[in-house]
Amino acid sequence: MDFDLTDEQKAIQSLAREFARDEVRPRAEEMDREERFPYELIAKMAELGFMGLPFPEEYGGAGADTVSYALAVMEIARADASTAITMAAHVSLGATPFYLFGTEAQKQKYLVPLAQGKMLWGFGLTEPSAGSDAGNVQTKAVLQDGKWVINGTKAFITNSGTEISGGTTITAVTGKRPDGSREISNIIVPQETPGFTRSRKYRKMGWRASDTRELSFADAEVPQENLLGPRGEGYRQFLSILDGGRISVAALSIGLAMGAYDEAFGYAKERHAFGQPISKFQAISFKLVDMLTQIEHAKLMMLRAAWEKDRGRDYVQAASFAKLFAGELSHRVVNEALQIHGGYGFMDEYPISRMYRDQKINEIGEGTNEVQRVVLARLMGL
Ligand SMILES: Cc1cc2nc3c(=O)[nH]c(=O)nc-3n(C[C@H](O)[C@H](O)[C@H](O)COP(=O)(O)OP(=O)(O)OC[C@H]3O[C@@H](n4cnc5c(N)ncnc54)[C@H](O)[C@@H]3O)c2cc1C
């Protein structure tokens, strides 16, 4: 078994680490406080090739593997979860559907500028009354005179309403199958489509510098060729997109936990009580040991899933294990890291306060902890 990263993986990891340290970390507190979208960081990440890391160069990407992509997400999340989710959602939810299921013309039109980071794209699966139960989407698209006429609402869609968002790919009911079950398809909806509107940004507890909106479709019309892949394949397509997304969220969770560990480690060495640094108290040093032990554990699980994916193997169970474990681990680690900060951890000037708020969504997005267990129980034959 070879645990060494390749030279290319190491190079991407250190590029992401330097970028996160020099460019992202210094801005994170202000962006969170002002709920300001990181346009300037997106432009820099585009220059570095991060917005299209795992896509082939012929489609505007950097041609890197999933392991490199996951390492980059982890390093950026270590500095700021909002910037990391903006990149990760763009790659794994926005651009990947075009790469996996798009026609050559759709790849040229959408994937190339997305991978180059020239525009962002959303993936609209969730609805106000269909989240975990995603197969129950109510948005309808009817084919009339060569156009899809769309009506419905999507909730919580990342990257859907920024100044550089080009559109959203949405999941809609497009008819009934011969057996009476609902036919679900994915449809590409560009931003300028009449009848397609975006709400104001939600006011969120965490990921406050990221863009999340409700989308409405009132007789919104797009050409018939905006169907993504074959008609009726929408359910299968979004399940496979979510499988890959779980590696992203696991990487994001681990990165956030690493950032919280960094803060707690530094604080424990600096803060004195009873005449010595608090790191000298076993109660504190054991917390730090337990935190790093769990981080190392989660990293191995997540990188294993990414490695399996890069080899074209079935990585679904590994990704689900990694997402579940990393989401819950980030909760424990960030909580303990804040505890080490005492009362100062409760103050907004300290990064750990933001990290504590940013953590919670890691246990909800792209499959809640409960849904991960449902998926895993099924995969385990239960
Ligand atoms: C900031 C943010 C960004 C997001 N970005 C996107 C995006 O870009 N695109 C997108 O499509 N969606 C996005 N989402 C939606 C996200 O994926 C959903 O919120 C998530 O899947 C949960 O769905 P829900 O919120 O409807 O909760 P519900 O499904 O209503 O769940 C409520 C509770 O019931 C539990 N539950 C539900 N079903 C079961 C079951 N079978 N067994 C046990 N427990 C169950 C859940 O685990 C949870 O605890 C985003 C959400 C947020 C908050």
PDBQT file of the ligand as one rigid body, heavy atoms in Angstrom, charges set to zero:
ROOT
HETATM    1  C1  LIG A 401     -26.511  26.273   2.909  1.00  0.00    +0.000 C 
HETATM    2  C2  LIG A 401     -27.171  25.192   2.108  1.00  0.00    +0.000 A 
HETATM    3  C3  LIG A 401     -26.769  24.975   0.796  1.00  0.00    +0.000 A 
HETATM    4  C4  LIG A 401     -27.426  24.008   0.026  1.00  0.00    +0.000 A 
HETATM    5  N1  LIG A 401     -27.092  23.855  -1.308  1.00  0.00    +0.000 NA
HETATM    6  C5  LIG A 401     -27.856  23.073  -2.106  1.00  0.00    +0.000 A 
HETATM    7  C6  LIG A 401     -27.670  23.046  -3.524  1.00  0.00    +0.000 A 
HETATM    8  O1  LIG A 401     -26.777  23.706  -4.075  1.00  0.00    +0.000 OA
HETATM    9  N2  LIG A 401     -28.492  22.280  -4.277  1.00  0.00    +0.000 N 
HETATM   10  C7  LIG A 401     -29.490  21.524  -3.729  1.00  0.00    +0.000 A 
HETATM   11  O2  LIG A 401     -30.218  20.863  -4.466  1.00  0.00    +0.000 OA
HETATM   12  N3  LIG A 401     -29.679  21.508  -2.382  1.00  0.00    +0.000 NA
HETATM   13  C8  LIG A 401     -28.902  22.267  -1.561  1.00  0.00    +0.000 A 
HETATM   14  N4  LIG A 401     -29.111  22.290  -0.203  1.00  0.00    +0.000 N 
HETATM   15  C9  LIG A 401     -30.172  21.461   0.369  1.00  0.00    +0.000 C 
HETATM   16  C10 LIG A 401     -29.682  20.302   1.248  1.00  0.00    +0.000 C 
HETATM   17  O3  LIG A 401     -29.109  19.311   0.466  1.00  0.00    +0.000 OA
HETATM   18  C11 LIG A 401     -30.899  19.830   2.067  1.00  0.00    +0.000 C 
HETATM   19  O4  LIG A 401     -31.155  20.831   3.043  1.00  0.00    +0.000 OA
HETATM   20  C12 LIG A 401     -30.679  18.491   2.718  1.00  0.00    +0.000 C 
HETATM   21  O5  LIG A 401     -30.600  17.472   1.762  1.00  0.00    +0.000 OA
HETATM   22  C13 LIG A 401     -31.793  18.138   3.713  1.00  0.00    +0.000 C 
HETATM   23  O6  LIG A 401     -33.058  18.352   3.186  1.00  0.00    +0.000 OA
HETATM   24  P1  LIG A 401     -34.145  19.219   4.005  1.00  0.00    +0.000 P 
HETATM   25  O7  LIG A 401     -33.464  20.465   4.407  1.00  0.00    +0.000 OA
HETATM   26  O8  LIG A 401     -35.368  19.317   3.205  1.00  0.00    +0.000 OA
HETATM   27  O9  LIG A 401     -34.427  18.368   5.319  1.00  0.00    +0.000 OA
HETATM   28  P2  LIG A 401     -35.512  17.184   5.454  1.00  0.00    +0.000 P 
HETATM   29  O10 LIG A 401     -35.317  16.201   4.351  1.00  0.00    +0.000 OA
HETATM   30  O11 LIG A 401     -36.850  17.747   5.643  1.00  0.00    +0.000 OA
HETATM   31  O12 LIG A 401     -35.024  16.519   6.807  1.00  0.00    +0.000 OA
HETATM   32  C14 LIG A 401     -35.445  16.954   8.099  1.00  0.00    +0.000 C 
HETATM   33  C15 LIG A 401     -34.961  15.934   9.114  1.00  0.00    +0.000 C 
HETATM   34  O13 LIG A 401     -35.575  14.656   8.867  1.00  0.00    +0.000 OA
HETATM   35  C16 LIG A 401     -34.582  13.658   8.710  1.00  0.00    +0.000 C 
HETATM   36  N5  LIG A 401     -35.015  12.642   7.749  1.00  0.00    +0.000 N 
HETATM   37  C17 LIG A 401     -35.555  12.847   6.514  1.00  0.00    +0.000 A 
HETATM   38  N6  LIG A 401     -35.755  11.661   5.910  1.00  0.00    +0.000 NA
HETATM   39  C18 LIG A 401     -35.327  10.700   6.752  1.00  0.00    +0.000 A 
HETATM   40  C19 LIG A 401     -35.273   9.256   6.723  1.00  0.00    +0.000 A 
HETATM   41  N7  LIG A 401     -35.664   8.572   5.642  1.00  0.00    +0.000 N 
HETATM   42  N8  LIG A 401     -34.771   8.593   7.798  1.00  0.00    +0.000 NA
HETATM   43  C20 LIG A 401     -34.355   9.292   8.889  1.00  0.00    +0.000 A 
HETATM   44  N9  LIG A 401     -34.384  10.636   8.989  1.00  0.00    +0.000 NA
HETATM   45  C21 LIG A 401     -34.855  11.324   7.940  1.00  0.00    +0.000 A 
HETATM   46  C22 LIG A 401     -33.359  14.422   8.204  1.00  0.00    +0.000 C 
HETATM   47  O14 LIG A 401     -32.159  13.694   8.416  1.00  0.00    +0.000 OA
HETATM   48  C23 LIG A 401     -33.436  15.697   9.024  1.00  0.00    +0.000 C 
HETATM   49  O15 LIG A 401     -32.905  15.474  10.306  1.00  0.00    +0.000 OA
HETATM   50  C24 LIG A 401     -28.442  23.214   0.598  1.00  0.00    +0.000 A 
HETATM   51  C25 LIG A 401     -28.815  23.420   1.931  1.00  0.00    +0.000 A 
HETATM   52  C26 LIG A 401     -28.207  24.405   2.680  1.00  0.00    +0.000 A 
HETATM   53  C27 LIG A 401     -28.690  24.628   4.089  1.00  0.00    +0.000 C 
ENDROOT
TORSDOF 0
